Amino acid sequence: MTQAAQWMCSPCGFIYDETVGMPEDGIPAGTPFESIPDDWECPDCGVGKADFFRVPD
């Protein structure tokens, strides 16, 4: 089993935490970043998934 990760938005620093998800946006806790829809955008600055990087463990 893969360990849950955190992903950071390069422009603004927003963190997507796989263990928490974003229930307010319909993304349940435990959802891997790769499984978020491709058209999802950072809720703080609006950039796409391509502008996120995995935070080192």
Jmol script that loads the backbone (N, CA, C; Angstrom):
load data "model"
ATOM      1  N   MET A   1       0.843  -1.194   0.000  1.00  0.00           N
ATOM      2  CA  MET A   1       0.000   0.000   0.000  1.00  0.00           C
ATOM      3  C   MET A   1       0.884   1.251   0.000  1.00  0.00           C
ATOM      4  N   THR A   2       0.515   2.208  -0.805  1.00  0.00           N
ATOM      5  CA  THR A   2       1.264   3.447  -0.915  1.00  0.00           C
ATOM      6  C   THR A   2       0.887   4.385   0.231  1.00  0.00           C
ATOM      7  N   GLN A   3       1.891   5.049   0.768  1.00  0.00           N
ATOM      8  CA  GLN A   3       1.652   6.018   1.838  1.00  0.00           C
ATOM      9  C   GLN A   3       0.996   7.265   1.253  1.00  0.00           C
ATOM     10  N   ALA A   4       0.030   7.801   1.985  1.00  0.00           N
ATOM     11  CA  ALA A   4      -0.633   9.027   1.545  1.00  0.00           C
ATOM     12  C   ALA A   4       0.393  10.153   1.461  1.00  0.00           C
ATOM     13  N   ALA A   5       0.191  11.021   0.497  1.00  0.00           N
ATOM     14  CA  ALA A   5       1.150  12.097   0.249  1.00  0.00           C
ATOM     15  C   ALA A   5       0.474  13.456   0.364  1.00  0.00           C
ATOM     16  N   GLN A   6       1.313  14.465   0.414  1.00  0.00           N
ATOM     17  CA  GLN A   6       0.858  15.847   0.334  1.00  0.00           C
ATOM     18  C   GLN A   6       1.426  16.432  -0.954  1.00  0.00           C
ATOM     19  N   TRP A   7       0.640  17.278  -1.594  1.00  0.00           N
ATOM     20  CA  TRP A   7       1.026  17.929  -2.842  1.00  0.00           C
ATOM     21  C   TRP A   7       0.909  19.432  -2.652  1.00  0.00           C
ATOM     22  N   MET A   8       1.942  20.163  -3.075  1.00  0.00           N
ATOM     23  CA  MET A   8       1.967  21.614  -2.891  1.00  0.00           C
ATOM     24  C   MET A   8       1.834  22.336  -4.229  1.00  0.00           C
ATOM     25  N   CYS A   9       1.031  23.380  -4.217  1.00  0.00           N
ATOM     26  CA  CYS A   9       0.882  24.259  -5.373  1.00  0.00           C
ATOM     27  C   CYS A   9       2.129  25.137  -5.468  1.00  0.00           C
ATOM     28  N   SER A  10       2.817  25.077  -6.598  1.00  0.00           N
ATOM     29  CA  SER A  10       4.051  25.857  -6.764  1.00  0.00           C
ATOM     30  C   SER A  10       3.837  27.363  -6.638  1.00  0.00           C
ATOM     31  N   PRO A  11       2.812  27.939  -7.290  1.00  0.00           N
ATOM     32  CA  PRO A  11       2.657  29.388  -7.196  1.00  0.00           C
ATOM     33  C   PRO A  11       2.252  29.912  -5.822  1.00  0.00           C
ATOM     34  N   CYS A  12       1.344  29.209  -5.114  1.00  0.00           N
ATOM     35  CA  CYS A  12       0.793  29.820  -3.898  1.00  0.00           C
ATOM     36  C   CYS A  12       1.058  29.050  -2.605  1.00  0.00           C
ATOM     37  N   GLY A  13       1.511  27.805  -2.698  1.00  0.00           N
ATOM     38  CA  GLY A  13       1.823  27.047  -1.491  1.00  0.00           C
ATOM     39  C   GLY A  13       0.663  26.270  -0.892  1.00  0.00           C
ATOM     40  N   PHE A  14      -0.507  26.282  -1.537  1.00  0.00           N
ATOM     41  CA  PHE A  14      -1.633  25.487  -1.051  1.00  0.00           C
ATOM     42  C   PHE A  14      -1.219  24.020  -0.979  1.00  0.00           C
ATOM     43  N   ILE A  15      -1.657  23.322   0.068  1.00  0.00           N
ATOM     44  CA  ILE A  15      -1.338  21.904   0.242  1.00  0.00           C
ATOM     45  C   ILE A  15      -2.593  21.060   0.052  1.00  0.00           C
ATOM     46  N   TYR A  16      -2.511  20.077  -0.856  1.00  0.00           N
ATOM     47  CA  TYR A  16      -3.545  19.046  -0.947  1.00  0.00           C
ATOM     48  C   TYR A  16      -3.017  17.839  -0.189  1.00  0.00           C
ATOM     49  N   ASP A  17      -3.730  17.436   0.851  1.00  0.00           N
ATOM     50  CA  ASP A  17      -3.352  16.301   1.688  1.00  0.00           C
ATOM     51  C   ASP A  17      -4.271  15.135   1.344  1.00  0.00           C
ATOM     52  N   GLU A  18      -3.680  14.049   0.828  1.00  0.00           N
ATOM     53  CA  GLU A  18      -4.477  12.900   0.415  1.00  0.00           C
ATOM     54  C   GLU A  18      -5.269  12.294   1.573  1.00  0.00           C
ATOM     55  N   THR A  19      -4.759  12.382   2.799  1.00  0.00           N
ATOM     56  CA  THR A  19      -5.479  11.800   3.935  1.00  0.00           C
ATOM     57  C   THR A  19      -6.737  12.591   4.275  1.00  0.00           C
ATOM     58  N   VAL A  20      -6.756  13.866   3.929  1.00  0.00           N
ATOM     59  CA  VAL A  20      -7.890  14.740   4.242  1.00  0.00           C
ATOM     60  C   VAL A  20      -8.835  14.872   3.050  1.00  0.00           C
ATOM     61  N   GLY A  21      -8.278  14.905   1.824  1.00  0.00           N
ATOM     62  CA  GLY A  21      -9.095  15.153   0.644  1.00  0.00           C
ATOM     63  C   GLY A  21      -9.621  16.580   0.662  1.00  0.00           C
ATOM     64  N   MET A  22     -10.696  16.794  -0.077  1.00  0.00           N
ATOM     65  CA  MET A  22     -11.384  18.096  -0.080  1.00  0.00           C
ATOM     66  C   MET A  22     -12.878  17.822  -0.164  1.00  0.00           C
ATOM     67  N   PRO A  23     -13.457  17.330   0.954  1.00  0.00           N
ATOM     68  CA  PRO A  23     -14.876  16.963   0.935  1.00  0.00           C
ATOM     69  C   PRO A  23     -15.799  18.074   0.440  1.00  0.00           C
ATOM     70  N   GLU A  24     -15.427  19.319   0.705  1.00  0.00           N
ATOM     71  CA  GLU A  24     -16.257  20.448   0.258  1.00  0.00           C
ATOM     72  C   GLU A  24     -16.297  20.564  -1.261  1.00  0.00           C
ATOM     73  N   ASP A  25     -15.323  19.943  -1.938  1.00  0.00           N
ATOM     74  CA  ASP A  25     -15.282  19.926  -3.399  1.00  0.00           C
ATOM     75  C   ASP A  25     -15.621  18.549  -3.962  1.00  0.00           C
ATOM     76  N   GLY A  26     -16.157  17.663  -3.108  1.00  0.00           N
ATOM     77  CA  GLY A  26     -16.540  16.334  -3.570  1.00  0.00           C
ATOM     78  C   GLY A  26     -15.390  15.352  -3.686  1.00  0.00           C
ATOM     79  N   ILE A  27     -14.248  15.661  -3.072  1.00  0.00           N
ATOM     80  CA  ILE A  27     -13.079  14.776  -3.105  1.00  0.00           C
ATOM     81  C   ILE A  27     -12.927  14.181  -1.706  1.00  0.00           C
ATOM     82  N   PRO A  28     -13.327  12.904  -1.536  1.00  0.00           N
ATOM     83  CA  PRO A  28     -13.299  12.316  -0.193  1.00  0.00           C
ATOM     84  C   PRO A  28     -11.893  12.100   0.345  1.00  0.00           C
ATOM     85  N   ALA A  29     -11.794  12.022   1.666  1.00  0.00           N
ATOM     86  CA  ALA A  29     -10.523  11.700   2.319  1.00  0.00           C
ATOM     87  C   ALA A  29      -9.991  10.394   1.747  1.00  0.00           C
ATOM     88  N   GLY A  30      -8.674  10.331   1.586  1.00  0.00           N
ATOM     89  CA  GLY A  30      -8.031   9.139   1.054  1.00  0.00           C
ATOM     90  C   GLY A  30      -7.898   9.121  -0.459  1.00  0.00           C
ATOM     91  N   THR A  31      -8.344  10.179  -1.136  1.00  0.00           N
ATOM     92  CA  THR A  31      -8.256  10.228  -2.598  1.00  0.00           C
ATOM     93  C   THR A  31      -6.846  10.596  -3.031  1.00  0.00           C
ATOM     94  N   PRO A  32      -6.164   9.703  -3.786  1.00  0.00           N
ATOM     95  CA  PRO A  32      -4.827  10.041  -4.290  1.00  0.00           C
ATOM     96  C   PRO A  32      -4.897  11.236  -5.246  1.00  0.00           C
ATOM     97  N   PHE A  33      -3.847  12.034  -5.250  1.00  0.00           N
ATOM     98  CA  PHE A  33      -3.795  13.211  -6.120  1.00  0.00           C
ATOM     99  C   PHE A  33      -4.029  12.822  -7.578  1.00  0.00           C
ATOM    100  N   GLU A  34      -3.482  11.677  -7.981  1.00  0.00           N
ATOM    101  CA  GLU A  34      -3.617  11.216  -9.361  1.00  0.00           C
ATOM    102  C   GLU A  34      -5.069  10.937  -9.740  1.00  0.00           C
ATOM    103  N   SER A  35      -5.926  10.695  -8.739  1.00  0.00           N
ATOM    104  CA  SER A  35      -7.328  10.368  -9.000  1.00  0.00           C
ATOM    105  C   SER A  35      -8.246  11.586  -9.031  1.00  0.00           C
ATOM    106  N   ILE A  36      -7.710  12.746  -8.689  1.00  0.00           N
ATOM    107  CA  ILE A  36      -8.499  13.980  -8.774  1.00  0.00           C
ATOM    108  C   ILE A  36      -8.713  14.277 -10.262  1.00  0.00           C
ATOM    109  N   PRO A  37      -9.893  14.756 -10.650  1.00  0.00           N
ATOM    110  CA  PRO A  37     -10.135  15.060 -12.066  1.00  0.00           C
ATOM    111  C   PRO A  37      -9.065  15.990 -12.658  1.00  0.00           C
ATOM    112  N   ASP A  38      -8.735  15.761 -13.922  1.00  0.00           N
ATOM    113  CA  ASP A  38      -7.684  16.537 -14.586  1.00  0.00           C
ATOM    114  C   ASP A  38      -8.013  18.024 -14.683  1.00  0.00           C
ATOM    115  N   ASP A  39      -9.296  18.367 -14.642  1.00  0.00           N
ATOM    116  CA  ASP A  39      -9.666  19.784 -14.748  1.00  0.00           C
ATOM    117  C   ASP A  39      -9.760  20.472 -13.379  1.00  0.00           C
ATOM    118  N   TRP A  40      -9.375  19.760 -12.307  1.00  0.00           N
ATOM    119  CA  TRP A  40      -9.376  20.347 -10.967  1.00  0.00           C
ATOM    120  C   TRP A  40      -8.370  21.491 -10.917  1.00  0.00           C
ATOM    121  N   GLU A  41      -8.698  22.530 -10.171  1.00  0.00           N
ATOM    122  CA  GLU A  41      -7.818  23.692 -10.032  1.00  0.00           C
ATOM    123  C   GLU A  41      -7.559  23.982  -8.564  1.00  0.00           C
ATOM    124  N   CYS A  42      -6.415  24.585  -8.285  1.00  0.00           N
ATOM    125  CA  CYS A  42      -6.080  25.000  -6.930  1.00  0.00           C
ATOM    126  C   CYS A  42      -7.185  25.925  -6.418  1.00  0.00           C
ATOM    127  N   PRO A  43      -7.735  25.632  -5.233  1.00  0.00           N
ATOM    128  CA  PRO A  43      -8.809  26.488  -4.725  1.00  0.00           C
ATOM    129  C   PRO A  43      -8.346  27.882  -4.314  1.00  0.00           C
ATOM    130  N   ASP A  44      -7.045  28.063  -4.128  1.00  0.00           N
ATOM    131  CA  ASP A  44      -6.542  29.373  -3.706  1.00  0.00           C
ATOM    132  C   ASP A  44      -6.120  30.268  -4.867  1.00  0.00           C
ATOM    133  N   CYS A  45      -5.496  29.677  -5.915  1.00  0.00           N
ATOM    134  CA  CYS A  45      -4.988  30.543  -6.993  1.00  0.00           C
ATOM    135  C   CYS A  45      -5.445  30.136  -8.395  1.00  0.00           C
ATOM    136  N   GLY A  46      -6.091  28.972  -8.538  1.00  0.00           N
ATOM    137  CA  GLY A  46      -6.695  28.619  -9.816  1.00  0.00           C
ATOM    138  C   GLY A  46      -5.818  27.900 -10.820  1.00  0.00           C
ATOM    139  N   VAL A  47      -4.559  27.572 -10.468  1.00  0.00           N
ATOM    140  CA  VAL A  47      -3.723  26.837 -11.422  1.00  0.00           C
ATOM    141  C   VAL A  47      -4.148  25.373 -11.463  1.00  0.00           C
ATOM    142  N   GLY A  48      -3.709  24.669 -12.505  1.00  0.00           N
ATOM    143  CA  GLY A  48      -4.068  23.272 -12.678  1.00  0.00           C
ATOM    144  C   GLY A  48      -3.147  22.313 -11.939  1.00  0.00           C
ATOM    145  N   LYS A  49      -3.479  21.024 -12.043  1.00  0.00           N
ATOM    146  CA  LYS A  49      -2.725  19.977 -11.355  1.00  0.00           C
ATOM    147  C   LYS A  49      -1.252  19.946 -11.758  1.00  0.00           C
ATOM    148  N   ALA A  50      -0.937  20.349 -12.979  1.00  0.00           N
ATOM    149  CA  ALA A  50       0.451  20.307 -13.459  1.00  0.00           C
ATOM    150  C   ALA A  50       1.368  21.216 -12.649  1.00  0.00           C
ATOM    151  N   ASP A  51       0.789  22.185 -11.939  1.00  0.00           N
ATOM    152  CA  ASP A  51       1.585  23.123 -11.148  1.00  0.00           C
ATOM    153  C   ASP A  51       1.776  22.676  -9.704  1.00  0.00           C
ATOM    154  N   PHE A  52       1.400  21.438  -9.399  1.00  0.00           N
ATOM    155  CA  PHE A  52       1.595  20.874  -8.059  1.00  0.00           C
ATOM    156  C   PHE A  52       2.783  19.930  -8.075  1.00  0.00           C
ATOM    157  N   PHE A  53       3.471  19.839  -6.935  1.00  0.00           N
ATOM    158  CA  PHE A  53       4.551  18.862  -6.794  1.00  0.00           C
ATOM    159  C   PHE A  53       4.371  18.126  -5.477  1.00  0.00           C
ATOM    160  N   ARG A  54       4.845  16.892  -5.470  1.00  0.00           N
ATOM    161  CA  ARG A  54       4.732  16.073  -4.258  1.00  0.00           C
ATOM    162  C   ARG A  54       5.712  16.579  -3.211  1.00  0.00           C
ATOM    163  N   VAL A  55       5.207  16.768  -1.992  1.00  0.00           N
ATOM    164  CA  VAL A  55       6.050  17.186  -0.878  1.00  0.00           C
ATOM    165  C   VAL A  55       6.842  15.959  -0.427  1.00  0.00           C
ATOM    166  N   PRO A  56       8.171  16.064  -0.342  1.00  0.00           N
ATOM    167  CA  PRO A  56       8.966  14.903   0.089  1.00  0.00           C
ATOM    168  C   PRO A  56       8.537  14.419   1.473  1.00  0.00           C
ATOM    169  N   ASP A  57       8.552  13.101   1.629  1.00  0.00           N
ATOM    170  CA  ASP A  57       8.179  12.495   2.920  1.00  0.00           C
ATOM    171  C   ASP A  57       9.146  12.876   4.008  1.00  0.00           C
TER     172      ASP A  57
END
end "model"
wireframe off; spacefill off
backbone 0.3
color backbone group
